[in-house]
């Protein structure tokens, strides 16, 4: 694989195993949580984009500061499609790039960049 640069900070990224959640899956403890079946995983629609989240991040996602996703008004929770949440039946450990500066995996960072573009605020 080619060397990746973070789409948010342009810093270098490291390739490593990640749990299925795009939000917290980069955290090393989440690999253990995955192996111990501590979470269920869902495909959720936020800002019209799909993101894969564990049950904890799904329930906590609305607590993000709206400005982080480029929202000028309202809350993140108001943009989550409550009717759209499909359970992932066979989640797997994935290899993904992780930005140590931004503390997220590439799949989340791509979602973040797209959401900022959709919400009209490219930070």
C-alpha positions as CSV (number, residue, x, y, z in Angstrom):
1,X,0.0,0.0,0.0
2,X,1.1,3.5,-0.7
3,X,2.0,6.0,2.1
4,X,-1.2,7.8,3.2
5,X,-1.5,11.4,4.4
6,X,-4.3,12.4,6.7
7,X,-7.2,14.2,4.8
8,X,-7.6,16.5,7.8
9,X,-4.2,17.6,9.0
10,X,-2.0,16.2,6.0
11,X,0.2,14.4,8.6
12,X,1.6,11.0,8.1
13,X,-0.5,7.9,9.1
14,X,0.4,4.5,10.4
15,X,-1.1,1.2,9.1
16,X,-2.6,-1.0,11.9
17,X,-5.4,-3.3,12.8
18,X,-8.6,-1.6,13.8
19,X,-11.9,-2.8,15.3
20,X,-15.0,-2.4,13.0
21,X,-16.2,1.0,14.5
22,X,-15.0,3.9,12.3
23,X,-15.1,6.2,15.4
24,X,-13.4,4.3,18.1
25,X,-11.9,1.3,16.2
26,X,-8.4,2.9,16.1
27,X,-8.1,2.5,19.9
28,X,-6.1,-0.5,20.8
29,X,-8.4,-1.6,23.6
30,X,-11.2,-1.9,21.0
31,X,-9.5,-4.9,19.5
32,X,-10.0,-6.7,22.8
33,X,-13.6,-5.5,23.1
34,X,-14.2,-6.9,19.6
35,X,-12.6,-10.3,20.5
36,X,-14.7,-10.4,23.7
37,X,-17.9,-9.6,21.8
38,X,-18.5,-6.5,23.9
39,X,-20.1,-4.5,21.1
40,X,-22.6,-4.8,18.3
41,X,-21.9,-2.8,15.1
42,X,-24.3,-0.8,12.9
43,X,-24.3,1.0,9.6
44,X,-25.7,4.4,10.5
45,X,-26.6,7.4,8.2
46,X,-25.5,10.8,9.4
47,X,-25.5,14.0,7.2
48,X,-26.7,11.6,4.4
49,X,-23.4,9.6,4.7
50,X,-23.0,6.1,5.9
51,X,-20.7,5.4,8.8
52,X,-20.1,2.1,10.7
53,X,-20.4,2.5,14.5
54,X,-20.3,0.3,17.5
55,X,-23.3,0.4,19.8
56,X,-21.5,2.7,22.3
57,X,-20.5,5.2,19.6
58,X,-23.9,5.0,17.9
59,X,-25.6,6.1,21.2
60,X,-22.9,8.7,22.0
61,X,-22.4,10.2,18.5
62,X,-24.9,13.0,19.1
63,X,-22.6,14.4,21.9
64,X,-20.0,15.6,19.4
65,X,-19.7,19.4,19.2
66,X,-21.7,20.3,16.0
67,X,-18.9,22.6,14.9
68,X,-16.5,19.6,14.6
69,X,-18.6,18.4,11.6
70,X,-19.0,21.9,10.2
71,X,-22.5,22.5,11.4
72,X,-23.4,26.1,11.9
73,X,-26.7,25.4,13.7
74,X,-28.4,22.5,15.4
75,X,-27.0,19.4,16.8
76,X,-25.4,16.3,15.3
77,X,-28.2,14.2,16.7
78,X,-30.7,16.0,14.6
79,X,-28.8,14.9,11.5
80,X,-28.8,11.2,12.4
81,X,-31.3,9.1,10.6
82,X,-33.1,7.2,13.4
83,X,-34.9,5.0,10.9
84,X,-31.5,4.0,9.3
85,X,-29.5,1.7,11.4
86,X,-28.6,-1.7,10.0
87,X,-26.8,-4.2,12.2
88,X,-23.5,-5.6,10.8
89,X,-23.9,-9.4,11.3
90,X,-20.3,-10.5,10.6
91,X,-18.0,-7.6,11.7
92,X,-14.3,-8.1,11.2
93,X,-11.0,-6.7,12.3
94,X,-9.7,-4.4,9.5
95,X,-6.4,-2.9,8.5
96,X,-6.6,0.8,8.2
97,X,-4.4,3.9,8.4
98,X,-4.5,5.9,11.6
99,X,-3.5,9.5,12.1
100,X,-1.8,9.7,15.5
101,X,-2.2,13.5,15.5
102,X,-6.0,13.5,14.8
103,X,-6.5,10.3,16.8
104,X,-8.8,8.6,14.2
105,X,-8.7,6.0,11.5
106,X,-8.8,6.9,7.9
107,X,-12.4,5.8,7.4
108,X,-13.6,8.2,10.1
109,X,-11.4,11.0,8.8
110,X,-12.8,10.6,5.2
111,X,-16.3,10.7,6.8
112,X,-15.3,13.9,8.7
113,X,-14.0,15.6,5.6
114,X,-17.1,14.7,3.6
115,X,-19.4,15.9,6.4
116,X,-17.6,19.2,6.7
117,X,-18.0,19.7,2.9
118,X,-21.7,18.8,3.1
119,X,-22.2,21.2,6.0
120,X,-20.5,24.0,4.2
121,X,-17.6,24.5,6.6
122,X,-14.3,23.1,5.4
123,X,-12.1,23.4,8.5
